[in-house]
Amino acid sequence: MGGFFGIASKNDCMMDVFFGTDYHSHLGTYSGGLAAFDREIGLQRKIHHIDGAPFRTRFRNIFNEMKGTSAIGCISDTHPEPMLIRSHLGTYAISIIGIINNADELIDKYLSNFGMHFDAMTGGNVNTTELVAALINQKTSFKDGIRFAQESIEGTASILILTDKGSIIAARDLVGRLPVMLGKNENGFAVSFESFAYQKLGYEDYKELGPGEIVEFDSENCVQLMKPEKKMKICSFLWSYYGYPTSTYEGVNVEAMRYRNGELLSQMDKENLPDLKIDYVGGVPDSGTPHAIGYSNESGLPFARAFIKYTPTWSRSFMPTNQSDRNKVAKMKQIPVFDLIKGKNLLFVDDSIVRGTQLRETVEFLYENGAASVHMRSACPPIMYGCKFLNFSRSTSEMELLARRVILENEGEEGFNHLEEYADSSTQRGKALRKIICEKFNFASLEFQSLEGIIKSIGIDREKLCTYCWDGKE
């Protein structure tokens, strides 16, 4: 995934950009970067890897190294950024959020005949931020270049540019899969993926960019360069999983949505499993917890944290690059509360079930510590398709997805023609999916939120939501 943040101010803004960028650390673990503009120094940039230490520790000396009245920062899960680019448009810093699926084709089509070259990364890959800059530079203005780049890309690209005049250009991706927010105070403007990042710094909401909208701002003014498009397909997983609880997207708060989602799961259980005997309801920490609170509030069953994640040294279980290392870290982080586990019938709500690897180990951990039974609820429908629009739930193969593997096991490739039935718990295929997973993971019961349920809990027009990973519809 990734996130970015920027400020154009009348005063030095490095401390605010440092904190604003750090507030996006939940969105990436690969690298962090800052770029700043000072009228005497010009553009400056620093990039550090953050896979072994958080952003704030890597950049703790930044106030002695950089200064500026305008600055942008980013957290990336893909390539080092922001990049400094010199072209006929001037010298500028650029950062992107998203993914480019047709990078090789774009290089062949637009750039190979002009003697251009790119820094090659490990494996010969090209930094996608550098590629986007090269596409922008095909045109005579940032506005036209950004739109040309976005229309050429298969995937998603929200773009942030710091110019050599000190202004910042912000562009939301063409169909608004990801948010771009603007804040304002007496000293200038801020731009952010997460609205709470600038709110904590004393900025008030100014506007949320529409799909494809492009703006340019300095400390005094914000000018619209490109009007928003009509079509929107914002990612539903923003609310379910990777959005921060305090954030609000398209007027819908993440934490409140998760409570509603849990309430709907509870109502479904009341209708379908009225005799379910549960001692405690809990969430698979951390993002499953608010869904579980909603379930508990609606059902009247007590909420309890039967195990706690130890996070002082490993704040995120997927920080290591290697999958086996991530699984090991996830297991080491789980500290049981024996009094809330031994002999208890437990129901857990997870934000989603993707591959199921860590969930399997969590359930084994609970039984090892004396649980009488473990029931599982997923706050999302079964994931049937790997995301091709964002760096989220991406897989080298869709067969890494648990639901796909179970369907293949149940009836071979023919099952892939009936994915909608498998997602529906009322059908024979849907029942078979849940039964097989229960047997594999030793669940006492399993249910997924329905597609209708998650759309209802978000509360936005279905046509404006991207639900591709569940139903394959673009």
Solvent accessible surface area in square Angstrom, and as a share of the most:
residue,aa,sasa,rsa
1,M,18,0.08
2,G,2,0.02
3,G,1,0.01
4,F,0,0.00
5,F,0,0.00
6,G,0,0.00
7,I,0,0.00
8,A,1,0.01
9,S,13,0.08
10,K,105,0.45
11,N,81,0.41
12,D,86,0.44
13,C,5,0.03
14,M,3,0.01
15,M,109,0.49
16,D,46,0.24
17,V,0,0.00
18,F,15,0.06
19,F,90,0.37
20,G,0,0.00
21,T,0,0.00
22,D,26,0.14
23,Y,74,0.28
24,H,0,0.00
25,S,32,0.21
26,H,45,0.20
27,L,3,0.01
28,G,2,0.02
29,T,17,0.10
30,Y,65,0.25
31,S,0,0.00
32,G,0,0.00
33,G,0,0.00
34,L,0,0.00
35,A,0,0.00
36,A,0,0.00
37,F,16,0.07
38,D,19,0.10
39,R,197,0.72
40,E,157,0.70
41,I,97,0.49
42,G,22,0.21
43,L,32,0.16
44,Q,24,0.11
45,R,94,0.34
46,K,74,0.32
47,I,48,0.24
48,H,67,0.30
49,H,92,0.41
50,I,7,0.03
51,D,62,0.32
52,G,61,0.59
53,A,22,0.17
54,P,50,0.31
55,F,0,0.00
56,R,129,0.47
57,T,48,0.28
58,R,99,0.36
59,F,2,0.01
60,R,158,0.58
61,N,77,0.40
62,I,1,0.01
63,F,79,0.33
64,N,136,0.70
65,E,90,0.40
66,M,7,0.03
67,K,88,0.37
68,G,1,0.01
69,T,42,0.24
70,S,6,0.04
71,A,0,0.00
72,I,0,0.00
73,G,0,0.00
74,C,3,0.02
75,I,2,0.01
76,S,2,0.01
77,D,51,0.27
78,T,48,0.28
79,H,29,0.13
80,P,32,0.20
81,E,7,0.03
82,P,0,0.00
83,M,28,0.12
84,L,67,0.33
85,I,24,0.12
86,R,214,0.78
87,S,30,0.20
88,H,121,0.54
89,L,33,0.16
90,G,23,0.22
91,T,44,0.26
92,Y,0,0.00
93,A,0,0.00
94,I,0,0.00
95,S,0,0.00
96,I,12,0.06
97,I,4,0.02
98,G,12,0.11
99,I,20,0.10
100,I,15,0.07
101,N,68,0.35
102,N,11,0.06
103,A,24,0.19
104,D,103,0.53
105,E,105,0.47
106,L,6,0.03
107,I,33,0.17
108,D,98,0.51
109,K,142,0.60
110,Y,51,0.19
111,L,2,0.01
112,S,62,0.40
113,N,132,0.68
114,F,136,0.57
115,G,71,0.69
116,M,84,0.38
117,H,154,0.69
118,F,34,0.14
119,D,98,0.51
120,A,81,0.63
121,M,50,0.22
122,T,133,0.78
123,G,79,0.75
124,G,52,0.50
125,N,90,0.46
126,V,28,0.16
127,N,8,0.04
128,T,23,0.14
129,T,1,0.01
130,E,28,0.12
131,L,0,0.00
132,V,0,0.00
133,A,1,0.01
134,A,5,0.04
135,L,0,0.00
136,I,0,0.00
137,N,30,0.15
138,Q,67,0.30
139,K,74,0.31
140,T,121,0.70
141,S,39,0.25
142,F,31,0.13
143,K,73,0.31
144,D,61,0.32
145,G,0,0.00
146,I,1,0.00
147,R,23,0.08
148,F,38,0.16
149,A,0,0.00
150,Q,10,0.05
151,E,118,0.53
152,S,20,0.13
153,I,18,0.09
154,E,108,0.48
155,G,26,0.25
156,T,4,0.02
157,A,4,0.03
158,S,0,0.00
159,I,0,0.00
160,L,0,0.00
161,I,0,0.00
162,L,0,0.00
163,T,9,0.05
164,D,51,0.26
165,K,150,0.64
166,G,6,0.05
167,S,15,0.10
168,I,0,0.00
169,I,2,0.01
170,A,0,0.00
171,A,0,0.00
172,R,1,0.00
173,D,3,0.01
174,L,47,0.23
175,V,31,0.18
176,G,0,0.00
177,R,20,0.07
178,L,0,0.00
179,P,0,0.00
180,V,0,0.00
181,M,9,0.04
182,L,0,0.00
183,G,0,0.00
184,K,83,0.35
185,N,29,0.15
186,E,135,0.61
187,N,43,0.22
188,G,2,0.02
189,F,4,0.02
190,A,0,0.00
191,V,0,0.00
192,S,0,0.00
193,F,0,0.00
194,E,0,0.00
195,S,6,0.04
196,F,16,0.07
197,A,0,0.00
198,Y,3,0.01
199,Q,77,0.34
200,K,136,0.58
201,L,39,0.19
202,G,53,0.51
203,Y,9,0.03
204,E,134,0.60
205,D,96,0.50
206,Y,99,0.37
207,K,70,0.30
208,E,53,0.24
209,L,0,0.00
210,G,13,0.13
211,P,8,0.05
212,G,0,0.00
213,E,4,0.02
214,I,0,0.00
215,V,1,0.01
216,E,51,0.23
217,F,2,0.01
218,D,58,0.30
219,S,27,0.17
220,E,106,0.48
221,N,91,0.46
222,C,30,0.18
223,V,83,0.48
224,Q,82,0.36
225,L,50,0.25
226,M,46,0.21
227,K,152,0.64
228,P,60,0.38
229,E,79,0.35
230,K,207,0.88
231,K,118,0.50
232,M,22,0.10
233,K,27,0.11
234,I,0,0.00
235,C,11,0.07
236,S,2,0.01
237,F,4,0.02
238,L,0,0.00
239,W,0,0.00
240,S,0,0.00
241,Y,63,0.24
242,Y,16,0.06
243,G,3,0.03
244,Y,91,0.35
245,P,43,0.27
246,T,82,0.47
247,S,0,0.00
248,T,49,0.29
249,Y,0,0.00
250,E,54,0.24
251,G,68,0.65
252,V,20,0.11
253,N,47,0.24
254,V,0,0.00
255,E,46,0.21
256,A,38,0.30
257,M,0,0.00
258,R,3,0.01
259,Y,73,0.28
260,R,89,0.33
261,N,0,0.00
262,G,0,0.00
263,E,56,0.25
264,L,31,0.15
265,L,0,0.00
266,S,0,0.00
267,Q,79,0.35
268,M,37,0.17
269,D,7,0.04
270,K,103,0.44
271,E,143,0.64
272,N,85,0.44
273,L,74,0.37
274,P,101,0.63
275,D,115,0.60
276,L,45,0.22
277,K,153,0.65
278,I,18,0.09
279,D,54,0.28
280,Y,51,0.19
281,V,0,0.00
282,G,3,0.03
283,G,10,0.10
284,V,21,0.12
285,P,27,0.17
286,D,92,0.48
287,S,19,0.12
288,G,0,0.00
289,T,32,0.18
290,P,9,0.06
291,H,0,0.00
292,A,0,0.00
293,I,48,0.24
294,G,0,0.00
295,Y,4,0.02
296,S,10,0.06
297,N,104,0.54
298,E,56,0.25
299,S,31,0.20
300,G,66,0.63
301,L,49,0.24
302,P,69,0.44
303,F,71,0.29
304,A,12,0.09
305,R,146,0.53
306,A,2,0.02
307,F,9,0.04
308,I,59,0.30
309,K,42,0.18
310,Y,118,0.45
311,T,50,0.29
312,P,101,0.64
313,T,106,0.62
314,W,107,0.37
315,S,67,0.43
316,R,40,0.15
317,S,16,0.10
318,F,73,0.30
319,M,26,0.12
320,P,22,0.14
321,T,121,0.70
322,N,80,0.41
323,Q,68,0.30
324,S,72,0.46
325,D,71,0.37
326,R,51,0.19
327,N,20,0.10
328,K,121,0.51
329,V,18,0.10
330,A,10,0.07
331,K,96,0.41
332,M,126,0.56
333,K,6,0.03
334,Q,21,0.09
335,I,83,0.42
336,P,32,0.20
337,V,49,0.28
338,F,123,0.51
339,D,122,0.63
340,L,46,0.23
341,I,0,0.00
342,K,151,0.64
343,G,51,0.49
344,K,61,0.26
345,N,45,0.23
346,L,2,0.01
347,L,0,0.00
348,F,5,0.02
349,V,0,0.00
350,D,16,0.08
351,D,14,0.07
352,S,10,0.06
353,I,11,0.05
354,V,31,0.18
355,R,75,0.27
356,G,9,0.09
357,T,53,0.31
358,Q,58,0.26
359,L,12,0.06
360,R,87,0.32
361,E,45,0.20
362,T,5,0.03
363,V,1,0.00
364,E,84,0.38
365,F,16,0.07
366,L,0,0.00
367,Y,61,0.23
368,E,128,0.57
369,N,31,0.16
370,G,30,0.29
371,A,10,0.08
372,A,60,0.46
373,S,18,0.12
374,V,0,0.00
375,H,16,0.07
376,M,1,0.00
377,R,0,0.00
378,S,0,0.00
379,A,0,0.00
380,C,0,0.00
381,P,6,0.04
382,P,2,0.01
383,I,2,0.01
384,M,1,0.00
385,Y,47,0.18
386,G,13,0.13
387,C,16,0.10
388,K,76,0.32
389,F,19,0.08
390,L,2,0.01
391,N,33,0.17
392,F,25,0.10
393,S,14,0.09
394,R,92,0.33
395,S,30,0.19
396,T,134,0.78
397,S,51,0.33
398,E,61,0.27
399,M,61,0.27
400,E,54,0.24
401,L,0,0.00
402,L,4,0.02
403,A,6,0.05
404,R,23,0.09
405,R,91,0.33
406,V,1,0.00
407,I,0,0.00
408,L,70,0.35
409,E,108,0.48
410,N,61,0.31
411,E,57,0.26
412,G,28,0.27
413,E,132,0.59
414,E,89,0.40
415,G,0,0.00
416,F,49,0.21
417,N,110,0.56
418,H,43,0.19
419,L,17,0.09
420,E,152,0.68
421,E,65,0.29
422,Y,0,0.00
423,A,31,0.24
424,D,63,0.32
425,S,34,0.22
426,S,81,0.52
427,T,34,0.20
428,Q,145,0.64
429,R,63,0.23
430,G,0,0.00
431,K,101,0.43
432,A,25,0.19
433,L,0,0.00
434,R,19,0.07
435,K,128,0.54
436,I,26,0.13
437,I,2,0.01
438,C,23,0.14
439,E,114,0.51
440,K,80,0.34
441,F,6,0.03
442,N,90,0.46
443,F,12,0.05
444,A,54,0.42
445,S,19,0.12
446,L,13,0.06
447,E,19,0.09
448,F,9,0.04
449,Q,4,0.02
450,S,44,0.28
451,L,26,0.13
452,E,109,0.49
453,G,9,0.09
454,I,0,0.00
455,I,20,0.10
456,K,141,0.60
457,S,1,0.00
458,I,1,0.00
459,G,61,0.59
460,I,24,0.12
461,D,83,0.43
462,R,94,0.34
463,E,121,0.54
464,K,96,0.41
465,L,2,0.01
466,C,17,0.10
467,T,8,0.05
468,Y,27,0.10
469,C,13,0.08
470,W,11,0.04
471,D,35,0.18
472,G,24,0.23
473,K,132,0.56
474,E,109,0.49
